[in-house]
Amino acid sequence: MSRQGRRRRSGPHDGLGGLAVAALMGALVAVALGVYGRTHEPTGRPLALVIGFSGMTPMKAWLATFGVLLGVFQVVTAAWMWGRLPITRKAPAWAAEGHRWSGAVAFVLTLPVGYHCLWSLGFVTFDTRTALHSIAGCAFYGVFATKMLSLRTEKLPGWALPLVGGALFTLLVALWATASLWYFSQPGVPLR
């Protein structure tokens, strides 16, 4: 069957059905991370590599901060590409490529942060801040999975990607606020 013939058929990877499948898969990722984080015995050790920082915590705080800055770039380029900025000029050709690459770099920057949180600290709930951070961390990677799967869904409703992307950015900011911002606001902490 030709590619066009396949596109005309409706299936579980089209439209709302595809979005529902992507959301279900994302929810499974989030729950799996939460269960692992809760049942895994935290090591309490830093990763072996701290890339020129004085310790694991400052490195994580800065990597997450760079991830948020790239997330802001993502939001701006997405809004520009979709004509949602108060700019009359059409988004330049580099905006789409910049959007994709900034998202990939932001994701890669968050991986050591998330890995350390999950492996070394686990899913912790000893106070409101850490409970919100743990929940947002699991949800972030679940929503990330949902977004990546949604990008491959045909006939996706126009509101779906902005909604999922907005949720992803919101969770990233929540993670940053409950860890990096909190860390930077503590008196006497090393910034590097």
C-alpha positions, -999 to +999 in steps of 0.1 A: +000+000+000+013+034-008+023+059+019-006+081+010-030+052+013-017+045+047-022+081+058-058+082+048-067+053+071-076+061+107-058+042+133-046+043+169-017+066+159-039+092+144-054+123+161-069+120+195-063+082+196-026+087+189-025+114+216-042+091+241-016+063+233+012+088+237-002+101+270-007+065+283+029+057+274+041+089+291+021+081+322+037+046+323+071+062+321+063+086+350+049+058+372+078+035+364+103+062+374+083+069+406+081+032+416+118+027+409+127+058+428+106+047+458+117+011+459+153+015+449+178+018+477+194+053+472+232+052+470+237+086+484+268+090+462+275+116+436+282+107+399+318+102+391+321+133+370+313+168+382+327+187+351+347+214+368+323+221+396+331+219+433+305+192+438+274+174+425+248+199+438+263+230+421+267+211+389+231+199+390+219+234+398+237+250+368+228+222+344+191+226+353+195+264+350+209+260+315+181+236+307+155+261+318+172+289+297+170+265+267+134+258+276+127+295+274+143+295+239+121+266+230+089+284+241+099+316+222+108+297+190+076+276+191+055+306+196+073+324+168+069+295+144+032+292+151+027+330+147+019+336+184+043+364+190+035+400+184+060+401+156+049+406+121+079+390+106+076+353+099+100+330+119+133+325+100+143+292+086+167+286+115+139+287+141+127+252+135+162+237+135+171+258+166+140+247+183+148+210+177+185+213+187+178+234+218+153+208+230+178+180+224+205+199+243+182+208+271+172+171+275+208+160+275+217+186+301+189+173+324+198+136+321+227+136+346+206+157+369+176+134+367+198+103+369+216+115+400+183+124+417+168+090+410+199+069+415+215+087+444+185+102+463+154+083+452+118+094+453+118+115+486+089+131+503+103+142+537+091+178+531+068+196+507+096+209+485+112+175+480+079+158+475+069+183+448+104+179+432+101+141+431+066+142+416+076+169+391+107+149+381+088+117+373+061+137+355+087+156+335+101+125+319+066+111+314+055+143+296+087+143+276+079+108+264+044+119+256+057+149+236+082+128+216+056+102+207+031+130+199+055+144+173+050+112+153+012+112+155-006+120+123-036+143+123-028+156+158-052+183+169-036+218+167-039+224+205-021+192+214+016+200+209+013+235+226-004+218+255+021+191+259+051+214+253+036+239+278+032+211+304+068+200+298+082+236+302+060+241+333+074+209+349+110+219+340+105+253+357+089+236+387+119+212+390+143+242+387+124+262+413+122+233+438+159+225+435+182+250+417+165+282+428+162+268+463+199+259+462+210+293+449+189+310+476+207+292+505+233+313+523+269+304+519+266+278+492+293+275+465+280+288+432+305+267+413 
